[in-house]
Amino acid sequence: MNAPDLRQLLSEAIDAAGPGLAARLGTEPSAHLELVALVLQARTETEALLRSTIAAARSAGCTWEAIGQVLDMSRQAAQQRYGKDEPVEPRPGGRVVRLAPLSAVNEMRVLDRAGRYGWHGIGYGALFHVVQKSDEQWEHRRVHVVGAERRRLEADGWERFGGGWFPWLYYKRCTGAPALPEPTTDDYLMRP
């Protein structure tokens, strides 16, 4: 069985996002403008998805050289276009720290440790997480963007944080237990 044609799948998704639009294309010129707006929205979403997958590739250890090859551009061009971190706005409350460098291999271990000391995730990007201090312990989970696990977490009181880096979503939940006293060394969150 052949893999489905990506163009066909995207066309079907756009058709599903604009119910009844296809039927109106033959009779209403304004329907064409609605289709243009819908495809523009799809382009914006696929660009965000591309940025997320590139960030995930970087987090998994892929080089800018390898990413540039896939994108058919130089390493430098890929890094300049896709290497900028999105700003993370701290919430009112405790101190904010950027934990870096992190990877898909070690980030959950670091977040688990940080959570015990009262740090909870408020944002993330390629190779980093931003955490904020509180007086209680936190749990963190990373789930695949596709699947039912995220719905189960949300039903159990988990809160999604950050904008999302395909293919991952990140969640946090306060345990209600008091945070452990912080060690006196500054690097305790990043220690192996």
C-alpha positions in Angstrom: 0.0 0.0 0.0 1.4 3.4 -1.0 1.7 6.2 1.5 -1.0 8.9 1.1 -0.1 11.9 -1.0 0.7 14.8 1.4 -1.0 17.3 -0.9 -4.2 15.2 -0.9 -4.1 15.0 2.9 -3.6 18.7 3.3 -6.4 19.4 0.8 -8.7 17.1 2.8 -7.7 18.9 6.1 -8.4 22.3 4.5 -11.7 21.0 3.2 -12.6 19.7 6.7 -11.7 23.1 8.2 -14.1 24.9 5.8 -17.2 22.8 5.7 -19.4 23.6 2.7 -16.8 25.9 1.2 -15.9 23.5 -1.7 -19.6 23.4 -2.8 -19.8 27.2 -2.9 -16.6 27.7 -5.0 -18.5 27.2 -8.3 -21.2 29.8 -7.5 -19.8 32.4 -5.1 -16.7 34.4 -6.0 -16.3 35.3 -2.3 -15.8 31.7 -1.4 -12.5 31.8 -3.3 -11.3 34.6 -0.9 -12.4 32.4 2.1 -10.4 29.6 0.6 -7.3 31.9 0.2 -7.7 32.9 3.9 -8.0 29.3 5.0 -4.9 28.2 3.0 -3.0 31.2 4.4 -3.9 30.0 7.9 -2.8 26.5 7.0 0.6 28.0 5.8 1.0 29.8 9.1 0.3 26.6 11.0 2.7 24.5 8.9 5.4 27.1 9.4 4.9 26.9 13.1 5.0 23.1 12.8 8.2 23.3 10.9 9.8 25.5 13.6 8.7 23.0 16.2 10.1 20.0 14.4 13.4 21.8 13.9 13.5 22.7 17.6 12.8 19.1 18.4 15.5 17.9 16.0 18.0 20.3 17.7 16.9 19.0 21.1 17.5 15.5 19.9 21.0 16.4 19.0 20.8 17.0 15.3 23.3 19.5 13.9 22.5 22.7 12.1 24.5 21.2 9.2 22.1 18.2 9.0 19.0 20.4 9.4 20.3 22.7 6.7 20.7 19.8 4.3 17.1 18.7 4.8 15.9 22.3 4.3 18.1 22.7 1.2 20.0 25.6 2.7 23.3 26.3 4.4 23.9 25.6 8.0 24.2 29.3 8.6 21.0 30.1 6.8 19.1 27.4 8.7 20.4 28.6 12.1 19.7 32.3 11.3 16.1 31.6 10.2 15.1 28.9 12.7 17.5 29.2 15.6 15.9 32.1 17.4 14.3 31.3 20.8 10.8 32.6 21.4 10.6 34.9 24.4 9.1 33.4 27.6 7.1 35.8 29.7 7.4 35.2 33.5 4.3 35.1 35.5 3.9 37.1 38.7 5.6 35.3 41.6 8.9 33.7 42.2 12.3 33.8 40.5 12.7 32.7 36.9 15.6 30.5 35.7 16.5 29.3 32.2 17.8 25.7 32.3 20.2 24.9 29.4 21.5 23.1 27.6 18.9 20.4 27.7 18.1 17.6 25.3 15.2 15.2 24.8 17.4 12.7 26.8 18.0 14.7 30.0 15.2 17.3 30.1 12.7 15.2 32.1 15.3 14.2 34.7 16.2 17.9 35.2 12.5 19.0 35.4 11.8 16.2 37.9 14.7 17.5 40.1 13.6 21.1 39.7 10.0 20.2 40.6 11.0 18.8 43.9 12.7 22.1 44.8 9.6 24.1 43.8 10.4 25.0 40.3 7.7 24.6 37.6 7.9 25.0 33.8 6.6 28.2 32.2 8.1 27.9 28.8 10.7 26.1 26.6 12.4 26.1 23.3 15.3 24.4 21.5 17.7 23.0 24.2 16.2 24.9 27.1 13.3 25.1 29.6 12.3 28.2 31.6 11.2 27.5 35.2 9.7 29.6 38.0 10.2 29.2 41.7 7.3 28.5 44.1 6.8 27.1 47.6 5.4 23.8 46.5 6.7 20.7 44.6 5.7 20.2 41.0 5.5 17.2 38.6 6.3 17.5 34.9 5.3 15.3 32.0 6.2 15.3 28.3 3.7 13.7 26.0 3.4 13.2 22.3 1.2 15.8 20.6 -0.8 13.0 19.0 -2.8 10.6 21.2 -5.1 10.5 24.2 -2.5 10.9 26.9 -2.7 14.6 26.9 -6.5 14.5 27.4 -6.0 12.1 30.3 -3.5 14.5 31.9 -5.8 17.4 31.5 -8.7 15.4 33.0 -6.4 14.7 36.0 -5.6 18.3 36.6 -2.4 18.7 34.7 -1.7 22.2 33.2 -0.1 22.6 29.8 2.7 25.1 29.7 4.7 26.6 26.8 3.7 27.0 23.2 4.4 23.4 22.0 7.4 22.1 20.1 6.2 19.3 17.8 6.2 16.4 18.5 6.0 17.2 22.2 3.7 18.9 24.6 4.7 19.6 28.3 2.5 19.5 31.3 2.9 20.4 35.0 0.9 19.7 38.2 1.4 21.0 41.7 1.7 18.2 44.2 0.7 20.3 47.3 3.8 19.1 49.2 6.2 21.8 50.4 9.3 22.4 48.2 12.5 20.9 49.4 15.0 23.4 50.8 17.4 24.6 48.0 21.0 23.5 48.2 23.6 26.2 48.6 25.2 25.7 45.2 23.8 27.5 42.2 24.1 24.6 39.7 22.1 22.1 41.7 19.3 21.9 39.1 21.6 20.9 36.2 23.7 18.3 38.0 23.5 14.8 36.6 
